[in-house]
Amino acid sequence: MRKLIFSGFVILLMLTVAACSSSVNKPAPSATAAPSPTATATQKAEQTSGEGTAAEGTEFDVMLVDGGDRLLDVVKAVRDMTSLDLAKSKEIVETVPAKVLERVSKEAAEAARLELEAAGAAVELVPLAEADGELTQYEVVLLDGGAKLLEVVKMIRDHTSLDLSASKEIVDNAPATVVDKASKEEAEALKAVLEEAGAIVEIK
């Protein structure tokens, strides 16, 4: 009887050990590693690296607004940065606002502005519109010469390429176009000087 009980106890012990061994050897379920915040940020940066980084392809016109007190230095600067001769460079300085350079890169425009400002001039950079159909050229129309006609004639002569006779003809035949195909800055500057002389001006 004792032998039978002992044998049963041994068999039960062996079954328990076998069950434990089976559970220990069972492979644990594999866990999917969650992406780290660093990896996620890197992926987002790679996905968006080409977005919102459009190259600065905008071109600029360099406008001389005022020659300042050192006109000779400004004339020399205009001559040096363009292919114009001394006479044409002088004409630009004397008929401000006037375009010195057109359709140049941002870097070239900035360099030209620094050189002209170092000579004492006032300069504006005019970005050229890239959108289709956007108005980039303006017409300055003299609606009425006002009471100081001679002063208006002089302002037209001084701020355009027109001579005294042509300037007087515009004033006498108002409303008349003073300049066309001007940049926004040129048009606004010319409008300002003409209105200061007493004229009524419209920009189209």
C-alpha positions as CSV (number, residue, x, y, z in Angstrom):
1,M,0.0,0.0,0.0
2,R,2.8,2.4,0.9
3,K,4.5,1.5,-2.4
4,L,1.4,2.4,-4.3
5,I,1.0,5.7,-2.6
6,F,4.7,6.5,-3.1
7,S,4.4,5.6,-6.8
8,G,1.4,7.9,-7.3
9,F,3.2,10.7,-5.6
10,V,6.2,10.3,-7.8
11,I,4.0,10.3,-11.0
12,L,2.2,13.4,-9.8
13,L,5.5,15.2,-9.1
14,M,6.8,14.3,-12.6
15,L,3.7,15.7,-14.3
16,T,4.0,18.9,-12.3
17,V,7.6,19.4,-13.4
18,A,6.8,18.6,-17.0
19,A,4.0,21.3,-17.0
20,C,6.3,23.9,-15.5
21,S,9.0,23.2,-18.1
22,S,6.5,23.6,-20.9
23,S,5.3,27.0,-19.7
24,V,8.9,28.2,-19.3
25,N,10.0,27.2,-22.8
26,K,7.0,28.8,-24.5
27,P,8.2,31.8,-26.6
28,A,6.9,35.1,-25.5
29,P,4.7,37.0,-28.0
30,S,6.7,39.5,-30.0
31,A,6.0,43.2,-29.3
32,T,6.0,45.8,-32.0
33,A,8.4,48.6,-31.0
34,A,6.7,52.0,-31.0
35,P,8.6,54.5,-33.1
36,S,10.7,56.9,-31.0
37,P,9.8,60.6,-31.0
38,T,13.2,61.3,-32.7
39,A,12.5,58.9,-35.5
40,T,9.1,60.4,-36.1
41,A,10.4,63.9,-36.2
42,T,13.1,62.9,-38.6
43,Q,10.6,61.3,-40.9
44,K,8.4,64.4,-40.8
45,A,11.4,66.6,-41.6
46,E,12.3,64.3,-44.6
47,Q,8.7,64.4,-45.9
48,T,8.5,68.2,-45.6
49,S,12.0,69.1,-46.6
50,G,10.9,69.9,-50.2
51,E,7.8,71.8,-49.1
52,G,7.8,75.6,-48.6
53,T,11.4,76.0,-49.8
54,A,10.8,77.6,-53.1
55,A,13.9,79.2,-54.5
56,E,14.1,82.9,-54.4
57,G,13.7,83.4,-58.1
58,T,12.3,86.9,-57.9
59,E,14.0,89.5,-60.0
60,F,14.4,93.2,-59.0
61,D,14.7,96.6,-60.6
62,V,17.1,99.0,-58.9
63,M,15.5,102.5,-58.7
64,L,17.4,105.6,-58.0
65,V,15.1,107.8,-56.0
66,D,17.4,110.7,-55.1
67,G,20.9,111.4,-56.1
68,G,21.7,113.1,-52.8
69,D,24.4,115.8,-52.4
70,R,27.3,113.9,-54.0
71,L,25.9,113.7,-57.5
72,L,29.3,113.1,-59.1
73,D,30.0,110.1,-56.9
74,V,26.6,108.7,-57.7
75,V,27.1,109.2,-61.5
76,K,30.4,107.3,-61.2
77,A,28.7,104.5,-59.3
78,V,26.0,104.2,-61.9
79,R,28.6,104.1,-64.7
80,D,30.6,101.5,-62.9
81,M,27.7,99.1,-62.3
82,T,26.2,99.4,-65.7
83,S,27.3,99.4,-69.3
84,L,26.3,103.0,-69.7
85,D,28.7,105.8,-70.5
86,L,29.3,108.9,-68.3
87,A,26.7,111.0,-70.2
88,K,23.9,108.5,-69.9
89,S,24.8,107.8,-66.2
90,K,24.6,111.5,-65.6
91,E,21.2,111.7,-67.3
92,I,19.8,109.0,-65.0
93,V,21.0,110.8,-61.9
94,E,19.5,114.1,-63.1
95,T,16.1,112.6,-64.0
96,V,15.3,110.7,-60.7
97,P,13.3,108.7,-60.0
98,A,15.0,106.6,-62.6
99,K,15.8,102.9,-63.2
100,V,19.5,102.0,-62.9
101,L,19.3,98.2,-63.3
102,E,16.4,96.0,-64.3
103,R,15.6,92.3,-63.9
104,V,18.6,91.5,-61.7
105,S,18.9,88.9,-58.9
106,K,18.3,89.8,-55.3
107,E,22.0,89.6,-54.5
108,A,22.9,91.8,-57.4
109,A,20.2,94.3,-56.5
110,E,21.3,94.5,-52.9
111,A,25.0,95.0,-53.9
112,A,24.0,97.8,-56.3
113,R,21.9,99.5,-53.5
114,L,24.8,99.3,-51.1
115,E,27.2,100.9,-53.6
116,L,24.8,103.7,-54.5
117,E,23.9,104.4,-50.9
118,A,27.6,104.5,-50.0
119,A,27.8,107.3,-52.7
120,G,25.0,109.2,-50.9
121,A,22.0,108.2,-53.1
122,A,18.5,107.0,-52.0
123,V,17.6,103.7,-53.6
124,E,14.6,101.4,-53.8
125,L,14.5,97.8,-54.9
126,V,11.4,96.9,-56.8
127,P,10.5,93.2,-57.0
128,L,9.0,92.1,-60.3
129,A,5.6,90.5,-60.0
130,E,5.6,86.8,-61.0
131,A,1.9,86.2,-61.0
132,D,0.3,86.1,-64.4
133,G,-1.8,89.1,-65.1
134,E,-0.5,91.2,-62.2
135,L,-0.1,94.8,-63.2
136,T,3.6,95.7,-63.1
137,Q,3.7,98.9,-65.3
138,Y,1.8,102.0,-64.7
139,E,0.8,105.2,-66.6
140,V,1.0,108.6,-65.0
141,V,-1.7,111.0,-66.3
142,L,-1.7,114.7,-65.7
143,L,-5.4,115.6,-65.3
144,D,-4.9,119.3,-64.6
145,G,-1.8,121.5,-64.3
146,G,-3.3,123.7,-61.6
147,A,-2.3,127.3,-60.9
148,K,1.5,126.9,-61.1
149,L,1.8,125.7,-64.7
150,L,5.4,126.7,-65.1
151,E,6.4,124.8,-62.0
152,V,4.6,121.7,-63.3
153,V,6.4,122.0,-66.6
154,K,9.7,122.1,-64.9
155,M,8.9,119.1,-62.7
156,I,7.9,117.1,-65.8
157,R,11.1,118.1,-67.6
158,D,13.3,117.3,-64.5
159,H,11.8,113.9,-63.8
160,T,11.3,112.5,-67.2
161,S,13.4,112.3,-70.4
162,L,11.3,115.0,-72.0
163,D,12.6,118.4,-73.0
164,L,11.0,121.7,-72.0
165,S,8.9,122.0,-75.2
166,A,7.4,118.5,-74.8
167,S,6.8,119.0,-71.1
168,K,4.9,122.3,-71.8
169,E,2.9,120.5,-74.5
170,I,1.7,117.9,-72.0
171,V,0.7,120.6,-69.5
172,D,-1.1,122.6,-72.2
173,N,-3.0,119.5,-73.4
174,A,-4.1,118.1,-70.0
175,P,-5.4,115.5,-69.4
176,A,-2.4,113.9,-71.0
177,T,0.0,111.1,-70.3
178,V,3.3,112.1,-68.7
179,V,4.9,108.7,-68.6
180,D,3.8,105.2,-69.4
181,K,5.2,101.8,-68.6
182,A,6.6,103.0,-65.3
183,S,7.1,100.9,-62.2
184,K,4.8,101.5,-59.2
185,E,7.5,103.3,-57.3
186,E,8.4,105.5,-60.3
187,A,4.7,106.4,-60.9
188,E,4.1,107.2,-57.2
189,A,7.3,109.3,-57.0
190,L,6.4,111.3,-60.1
191,K,2.8,111.8,-58.9
192,A,4.1,113.1,-55.6
193,V,6.4,115.8,-57.2
194,L,3.7,116.9,-59.6
195,E,1.1,117.2,-56.9
196,E,3.6,119.2,-54.8
197,A,3.8,121.6,-57.7
198,G,0.1,122.0,-57.7
199,A,-1.0,119.5,-60.4
200,I,-3.8,116.9,-60.3
201,V,-2.4,113.5,-61.2
202,E,-3.8,110.0,-61.7
203,I,-2.0,106.7,-61.9
204,K,-3.5,104.0,-64.1
